[in-house]
Amino acid sequence: MLDIKFIRENKDIVKDGARKKHIDFDVERLVAVDTERRELITSLESKKAEQNKVSQEITSTSDQAHRASLIENMRVLKESMKSIEEKLQEVMQEWQKLMVAVPNIPDMSVPEGATDAENVEIKTWGEIPKFDFTPKSHIDLMLQHDMLDLERGTKVAGFRGYFLKNAAVQLHFALWQYIVETFTKQGYELMMVPSLVKRETLMGTGYIPQGEDDLYKTQDNDYLAGTGEVATMSYYSDEIIDAKDLPKKILAFSPCFRREAGSHGKDTRGLIRVHEFYKWEQVILCEANHEQSVQFHEEVTANSEKLVQALGIPYHLVLICGGDLGLGQVKKYDIECWVPAENTYRETHSASYFHDFQTRRLNIRYRDADGTLRFVHSLNNTAAATPRLLVSIIENYQQADGSIKIPEVLRPYMGGREYIGK
């Protein structure tokens, strides 16, 4: 959410931000509704002041005729106030809907573009493996080594259901242990956060109303979150953080759930796109300073790059264009890892910063050196989303005999084993 004062004073900037994000938003309508809201509030406050004045006169007068006249005036005044309050409630509903739909302003460095096809490659890392055999998909490799069961996954959990088995489970846990060890050394606080969350938490982080179709909802009108960012960001909602405790650096773990609405026909087999998965999410809260946000955005991106490099997986780093940005994102990088069986890169990590878009909604503040209360800035980035990341590990490390080499950094967590299937 943007500050309404900023919106009123920078209508052209907000309009251009919406244009760049290819989001249809009527800034003029919001300003008109806000003007009406302000006028109604002013009128109501004036009526309340008049009501207080008349109440005092009624109490102090001893003239019965004058008292009766004042009581009649009070009745008319209350009816007028009721009418204004009803109108204000109606206007406030529209104002709130418009306010939560205002897109954040993308950074100047964000490229123009309508779809992910116009995202810009920033860098590549690693050599794409050249096999002297036809590489198998992760599905074939995992089935060969009894690491995956999709048929029973579908039987038990429905479409996109899966069971991980044996070495896949070990590889999964090895990756998680390596991530925990790596990030705790960098001073990140560990959290296991809820997946079952209230509507307010998703509204606060900007995932609804726009992304509601992709969320699972319970019979109690709660939701299953699609990322640990949602609960982690809400941890400090309606709180004032001590400035000396900033930045807050958190590595959060949670199961995640996505309906994959709109992805009909895409990745219908395998582990690229599933309804239930797991994420380690980097979340940073810092001072309300653009330079700090940029600095930490580069930091969380570098953290994930180092992780992928340590695993030895070729990848490229992509700068997301305006039309592919979310409502609240100022800027976003994606890391896309190489998938040999598809002969392409697939997204595994997303790093974003938001300025105070989320924290204004969630009311997370700190007091600066001058004693002024300010909304903190927020950032997040995937440390690892699994089992998706296993796809690139398994396919890039496959051998001619069908075995799978284990990345060196994961071997200590797998009893020193070097291969799966030998």
C-alpha positions as CSV (number, residue, x, y, z in Angstrom):
1,M,0.0,0.0,0.0
2,L,1.3,3.5,-0.9
3,D,0.8,6.6,1.3
4,I,-2.3,8.4,0.1
5,K,-0.5,11.7,0.5
6,F,2.3,10.5,-1.8
7,I,-0.4,9.3,-4.3
8,R,-2.1,12.7,-4.3
9,E,1.1,14.6,-4.8
10,N,2.6,12.2,-7.4
11,K,-0.3,11.1,-9.5
12,D,1.7,11.0,-12.7
13,I,4.4,8.8,-11.1
14,V,1.7,6.4,-9.8
15,K,0.0,6.4,-13.3
16,D,3.3,5.6,-15.0
17,G,4.1,2.9,-12.5
18,A,0.8,1.2,-13.2
19,R,1.4,1.6,-17.0
20,K,4.9,0.0,-16.6
21,K,3.4,-2.9,-14.6
22,H,0.6,-3.3,-17.2
23,I,-1.9,-2.9,-14.3
24,D,-5.2,-1.2,-15.1
25,F,-5.7,1.2,-12.2
26,D,-7.6,4.5,-12.2
27,V,-5.6,7.0,-10.1
28,E,-8.0,9.8,-10.8
29,R,-10.9,7.8,-9.4
30,L,-8.9,7.1,-6.2
31,V,-8.1,10.8,-5.7
32,A,-11.7,11.8,-6.3
33,V,-12.9,9.2,-3.7
34,D,-10.3,10.4,-1.3
35,T,-11.4,14.0,-1.7
36,E,-15.0,13.0,-0.9
37,R,-13.7,10.9,2.0
38,R,-11.9,13.9,3.4
39,E,-14.8,16.2,3.0
40,L,-17.1,13.8,4.7
41,I,-14.7,13.4,7.6
42,T,-14.3,17.2,8.0
43,S,-18.1,17.6,7.9
44,L,-18.6,14.8,10.5
45,E,-16.0,16.3,12.8
46,S,-17.7,19.7,12.5
47,K,-21.1,18.1,13.3
48,K,-19.5,16.4,16.3
49,A,-18.1,19.7,17.6
50,E,-21.5,21.3,17.2
51,Q,-23.1,18.3,19.0
52,N,-20.7,18.8,22.0
53,K,-21.5,22.5,22.1
54,V,-25.3,21.9,22.0
55,S,-24.9,19.1,24.7
56,Q,-23.2,21.6,27.0
57,E,-25.9,24.2,26.4
58,I,-28.6,21.7,27.2
59,T,-26.9,20.8,30.4
60,S,-26.3,24.5,31.5
61,T,-29.6,26.1,30.5
62,S,-32.5,26.5,32.9
63,D,-34.9,28.0,30.3
64,Q,-37.2,25.2,29.5
65,A,-38.3,26.6,26.1
66,H,-34.7,27.2,25.1
67,R,-33.9,23.7,26.3
68,A,-36.7,22.1,24.2
69,S,-35.4,24.1,21.2
70,L,-31.9,22.8,21.8
71,I,-33.1,19.2,22.1
72,E,-34.9,19.5,18.7
73,N,-31.7,21.0,17.2
74,M,-29.8,18.0,18.6
75,R,-32.3,15.5,17.0
76,V,-31.9,17.2,13.6
77,L,-28.1,17.2,14.1
78,K,-28.0,13.5,15.0
79,E,-30.0,12.6,11.9
80,S,-27.7,14.7,9.8
81,M,-24.7,12.9,11.4
82,K,-26.2,9.5,10.7
83,S,-26.6,10.4,7.1
84,I,-23.0,11.5,6.8
85,E,-21.7,8.4,8.7
86,E,-23.7,6.1,6.3
87,K,-22.3,7.9,3.3
88,L,-18.8,7.9,4.8
89,Q,-19.0,4.1,5.4
90,E,-20.0,3.6,1.7
91,V,-17.1,5.9,0.5
92,M,-14.6,4.2,2.8
93,Q,-15.4,0.8,1.4
94,E,-14.6,2.0,-2.1
95,W,-11.5,3.9,-0.9
96,Q,-10.1,0.9,0.9
97,K,-10.6,-1.3,-2.2
98,L,-8.9,1.2,-4.4
99,M,-6.0,1.7,-1.9
100,V,-5.1,-2.0,-1.7
101,A,-5.2,-2.1,-5.5
102,V,-2.6,0.7,-6.1
103,P,0.5,-0.9,-7.6
104,N,3.9,0.0,-6.1
105,I,6.2,2.1,-8.2
106,P,8.8,0.0,-10.0
107,D,12.5,1.0,-9.9
108,M,13.9,3.0,-12.8
109,S,16.2,0.1,-13.6
110,V,13.2,-2.3,-14.2
111,P,13.0,-2.9,-18.0
112,E,9.8,-2.3,-20.0
113,G,7.9,-5.4,-21.0
114,A,4.5,-7.0,-20.8
115,T,5.4,-10.7,-20.1
116,D,8.2,-12.9,-18.8
117,A,9.3,-13.3,-22.4
118,E,10.7,-9.7,-22.1
119,N,12.7,-10.3,-18.9
120,V,16.4,-9.4,-19.3
121,E,19.2,-11.9,-18.7
122,I,21.8,-10.2,-16.5
123,K,24.4,-13.0,-16.2
124,T,25.1,-16.7,-16.6
125,W,27.1,-19.0,-14.4
126,G,28.5,-22.5,-14.9
127,E,29.0,-24.6,-17.9
128,I,25.9,-26.3,-19.3
129,P,26.8,-30.1,-19.2
130,K,27.5,-31.8,-22.5
131,F,26.4,-35.5,-22.2
132,D,27.7,-38.2,-24.5
133,F,24.4,-39.8,-24.0
134,T,20.7,-38.7,-24.2
135,P,20.0,-37.2,-20.7
136,K,17.0,-38.6,-18.9
137,S,14.4,-36.5,-17.1
138,H,14.3,-36.3,-13.3
139,I,11.1,-38.4,-13.5
140,D,12.8,-41.3,-15.3
141,L,15.9,-41.1,-13.1
142,M,13.9,-41.0,-9.9
143,L,11.6,-43.8,-10.9
144,Q,14.7,-45.9,-11.9
145,H,16.1,-45.5,-8.4
146,D,12.9,-45.8,-6.5
147,M,13.0,-42.2,-5.4
148,L,9.6,-41.1,-6.6
149,D,6.1,-42.5,-6.9
150,L,3.7,-40.4,-9.0
151,E,1.0,-42.9,-9.5
152,R,0.4,-43.5,-5.8
153,G,0.8,-39.7,-5.3
154,T,-2.1,-39.1,-7.6
155,K,-4.1,-41.9,-6.0
156,V,-3.6,-40.4,-2.6
157,A,-3.4,-36.6,-3.2
158,G,-5.0,-36.1,-6.6
159,F,-3.5,-34.3,-9.6
160,R,0.1,-33.3,-9.1
161,G,0.4,-35.5,-6.1
162,Y,3.7,-37.3,-5.4
163,F,5.6,-39.4,-2.9
164,L,9.4,-38.8,-2.4
165,K,11.2,-42.0,-1.4
166,N,14.5,-43.3,-0.2
167,A,17.5,-41.4,-1.6
168,A,15.2,-38.5,-2.7
169,V,14.2,-38.0,1.0
170,Q,17.9,-38.1,2.0
171,L,18.9,-35.7,-0.7
172,H,16.0,-33.4,0.4
173,F,17.1,-33.4,4.0
174,A,20.8,-33.0,3.0
175,L,19.9,-29.9,1.1
176,W,17.9,-28.4,4.0
177,Q,20.8,-29.1,6.5
178,Y,23.3,-27.5,4.2
179,I,21.0,-24.4,3.9
180,V,20.5,-24.1,7.6
181,E,24.3,-24.3,8.3
182,T,25.1,-21.8,5.5
183,F,22.6,-19.2,6.6
184,T,23.1,-19.4,10.3
185,K,26.8,-18.7,9.7
186,Q,25.7,-15.5,8.0
187,G,23.6,-14.4,11.1
188,Y,20.1,-15.3,9.9
189,E,17.6,-16.1,12.5
190,L,15.8,-19.4,12.0
191,M,12.0,-19.7,12.0
192,M,9.5,-22.5,11.3
193,V,6.4,-20.5,10.3
194,P,2.7,-21.4,9.9
195,S,1.2,-22.3,6.5
196,L,-2.3,-21.9,7.8
197,V,-2.8,-18.1,7.9
198,K,-5.5,-15.5,8.3
199,R,-6.8,-13.4,5.4
200,E,-5.2,-10.3,6.9
201,T,-1.7,-11.7,6.6
202,L,-2.2,-12.3,2.9
203,M,-3.8,-8.9,2.4
204,G,-0.8,-7.4,4.3
205,T,1.8,-9.0,2.1
206,G,-0.1,-8.2,-1.1
207,Y,-1.1,-11.7,-2.2
208,I,-4.8,-10.9,-2.1
209,P,-7.2,-9.9,-3.5
210,Q,-5.2,-10.2,-6.8
211,G,-3.8,-13.7,-6.2
212,E,-6.7,-15.3,-4.3
213,D,-7.5,-17.8,-7.1
214,D,-4.2,-19.5,-6.5
215,L,-4.8,-20.1,-2.8
216,Y,-6.4,-23.0,-0.9
217,K,-9.1,-21.8,1.5
218,T,-10.4,-23.7,4.6
219,Q,-14.0,-24.1,5.7
220,D,-13.1,-21.5,8.5
221,N,-12.2,-18.9,5.9
222,D,-8.5,-19.2,6.6
223,Y,-5.9,-19.9,3.9
224,L,-2.9,-22.1,3.1
225,A,0.0,-19.8,2.2
226,G,2.1,-20.4,-0.9
227,T,5.3,-19.0,0.7
228,G,6.8,-18.6,4.1
229,E,7.1,-14.9,3.5
230,V,3.4,-14.4,4.4
231,A,3.6,-15.6,8.0
232,T,7.2,-14.3,8.5
233,M,6.2,-10.8,7.5
234,S,3.2,-10.9,9.7
235,Y,5.2,-11.9,12.7
236,Y,5.9,-8.2,13.5
237,S,2.5,-6.8,12.4
238,D,1.2,-3.9,14.5
239,E,4.5,-3.7,16.3
240,I,7.3,-1.1,16.7
241,I,10.7,-2.6,16.3
242,D,13.6,-1.1,18.1
243,A,15.8,0.7,15.5
244,K,19.0,-0.9,17.0
245,D,17.6,-4.3,16.2
246,L,17.4,-3.5,12.5
247,P,18.0,-5.1,10.1
248,K,16.1,-8.2,10.9
249,K,17.4,-11.2,8.9
250,I,15.2,-14.3,9.0
251,L,15.5,-17.7,7.3
252,A,12.0,-19.1,7.5
253,F,10.8,-22.7,6.7
254,S,7.3,-23.7,5.9
255,P,5.3,-26.2,3.8
256,C,3.6,-24.3,1.0
257,F,0.4,-24.8,-1.1
258,R,-0.6,-23.5,-4.4
259,R,-3.5,-24.4,-6.6
260,E,-1.5,-23.5,-9.7
261,A,-4.6,-21.7,-11.1
262,G,-4.1,-20.7,-14.7
263,S,-1.4,-23.3,-15.2
264,H,-3.6,-25.9,-16.8
265,G,-1.6,-28.1,-19.1
266,K,1.8,-26.9,-17.9
267,D,4.3,-29.3,-16.2
268,T,1.6,-31.9,-15.6
269,R,4.2,-34.5,-14.6
270,G,7.2,-34.4,-12.4
271,L,8.3,-32.0,-9.6
272,I,8.6,-28.6,-11.4
273,R,5.0,-27.6,-10.6
274,V,3.2,-29.3,-7.7
275,H,0.5,-28.2,-5.3
276,E,2.4,-29.0,-2.1
277,F,6.1,-28.2,-1.6
278,Y,8.6,-26.7,0.9
279,K,10.4,-23.4,1.0
280,W,13.3,-21.8,2.9
281,E,12.6,-18.1,2.5
282,Q,15.0,-15.2,3.2
283,V,13.2,-12.2,4.7
284,I,14.8,-8.9,5.7
285,L,13.3,-5.9,7.5
286,C,15.5,-2.8,7.3
287,E,15.4,1.0,7.8
288,A,13.2,3.1,5.5
289,N,16.1,3.8,3.2
290,H,16.2,3.1,-0.6
291,E,20.0,2.6,-0.6
292,Q,19.7,-0.1,2.1
293,S,16.9,-1.8,0.3
294,V,19.0,-2.0,-2.9
295,Q,22.0,-3.2,-0.8
296,F,20.0,-6.0,0.8
297,H,18.3,-6.9,-2.4
298,E,21.7,-7.6,-3.9
299,E,22.7,-9.5,-0.8
300,V,19.8,-11.9,-0.7
301,T,20.3,-12.5,-4.4
302,A,24.0,-13.2,-3.9
303,N,23.1,-15.6,-1.1
304,S,21.0,-17.7,-3.4
305,E,23.6,-17.5,-6.2
306,K,26.3,-18.8,-3.9
307,L,24.1,-21.6,-2.8
308,V,23.4,-22.7,-6.5
309,Q,27.1,-22.3,-7.3
310,A,28.1,-24.5,-4.3
311,L,25.7,-27.1,-5.7
312,G,27.4,-26.8,-9.1
313,I,24.2,-26.1,-11.1
314,P,24.5,-23.8,-14.1
315,Y,22.0,-20.9,-14.0
316,H,21.3,-17.5,-15.3
317,L,20.1,-14.4,-13.4
318,V,17.2,-12.5,-14.9
319,L,15.9,-9.0,-14.3
320,I,12.1,-9.0,-14.3
321,C,10.3,-6.6,-16.6
322,G,7.5,-4.3,-15.4
323,G,4.6,-6.4,-16.7
324,D,5.9,-9.5,-14.9
325,L,6.3,-7.8,-11.5
326,G,3.8,-8.3,-8.7
327,L,1.6,-5.6,-7.3
328,G,3.9,-4.7,-4.5
329,Q,7.4,-5.4,-5.9
330,V,9.7,-2.5,-6.7
331,K,12.3,-4.7,-8.4
332,K,12.8,-8.5,-8.8
333,Y,15.5,-10.9,-9.9
334,D,14.9,-14.5,-10.8
335,I,17.5,-17.3,-10.7
336,E,16.7,-19.9,-13.3
337,C,18.6,-23.2,-13.1
338,W,19.5,-25.4,-16.0
339,V,17.2,-28.4,-16.7
340,P,19.0,-30.7,-19.2
341,A,16.0,-32.9,-20.1
342,E,14.1,-29.7,-21.2
343,N,17.2,-28.0,-22.6
344,T,16.3,-24.8,-20.9
345,Y,16.5,-22.8,-17.6
346,R,13.6,-23.0,-15.1
347,E,13.0,-20.5,-12.3
348,T,14.1,-21.7,-8.8
349,H,14.6,-18.4,-6.9
350,S,12.9,-15.0,-6.8
351,A,14.4,-12.0,-5.0
352,S,12.2,-8.9,-4.5
353,Y,12.1,-5.7,-2.5
354,F,9.0,-3.7,-1.6
355,H,10.0,-0.5,0.2
356,D,7.2,0.0,2.7
357,F,4.4,-1.4,0.6
358,Q,3.9,-4.5,2.8
359,T,4.8,-2.9,6.1
360,R,2.4,-0.1,5.7
361,R,-0.4,-2.6,5.3
362,L,0.9,-4.7,8.2
363,N,1.7,-1.7,10.3
364,I,5.4,-2.6,11.1
365,R,7.3,0.4,12.2
366,Y,10.4,1.6,13.9
367,R,11.5,4.9,15.6
368,D,14.3,6.7,13.8
369,A,17.1,8.7,15.4
370,D,14.9,11.8,15.4
371,G,12.1,9.9,17.2
372,T,9.9,9.8,14.1
373,L,7.9,6.6,13.6
374,R,8.6,5.1,10.1
375,F,7.5,2.0,8.3
376,V,10.4,-0.4,7.8
377,H,11.3,-1.7,4.4
378,S,10.9,-5.3,3.5
379,L,12.7,-7.8,1.2
380,N,12.4,-11.5,0.5
381,N,14.1,-14.2,-1.6
382,T,13.9,-17.9,-1.9
383,A,16.8,-19.8,-0.3
384,A,15.4,-23.0,-1.7
385,A,12.1,-24.3,-3.0
386,T,11.9,-28.1,-2.9
387,P,11.4,-30.5,-4.5
388,R,11.8,-28.2,-7.5
389,L,15.5,-27.6,-6.9
390,L,16.0,-31.4,-6.8
391,V,15.1,-31.5,-10.5
392,S,18.2,-29.6,-11.5
393,I,20.5,-31.4,-9.1
394,I,19.4,-34.8,-10.3
395,E,19.4,-34.1,-14.0
396,N,22.7,-32.2,-14.1
397,Y,24.5,-34.8,-12.0
398,Q,23.2,-37.9,-13.9
399,Q,25.9,-40.3,-15.2
400,A,26.0,-42.5,-18.3
401,D,25.3,-45.6,-16.3
402,G,22.1,-44.0,-15.0
403,S,23.5,-43.2,-11.5
404,I,23.3,-39.8,-10.0
405,K,26.4,-38.1,-8.6
406,I,25.8,-36.3,-5.3
407,P,27.0,-32.6,-5.1
408,E,30.1,-32.5,-3.0
409,V,28.7,-30.0,-0.5
410,L,25.8,-32.4,0.3
411,R,27.8,-35.6,0.8
412,P,28.6,-34.9,4.5
413,Y,24.8,-35.0,5.2
414,M,24.4,-38.2,3.3
415,G,26.9,-40.3,5.1
416,G,29.7,-39.5,2.7
417,R,28.0,-41.2,-0.3
418,E,29.2,-40.0,-3.7
419,Y,26.5,-41.6,-5.9
420,I,22.9,-42.6,-5.9
421,G,22.4,-45.9,-7.8
422,K,25.9,-47.3,-7.6
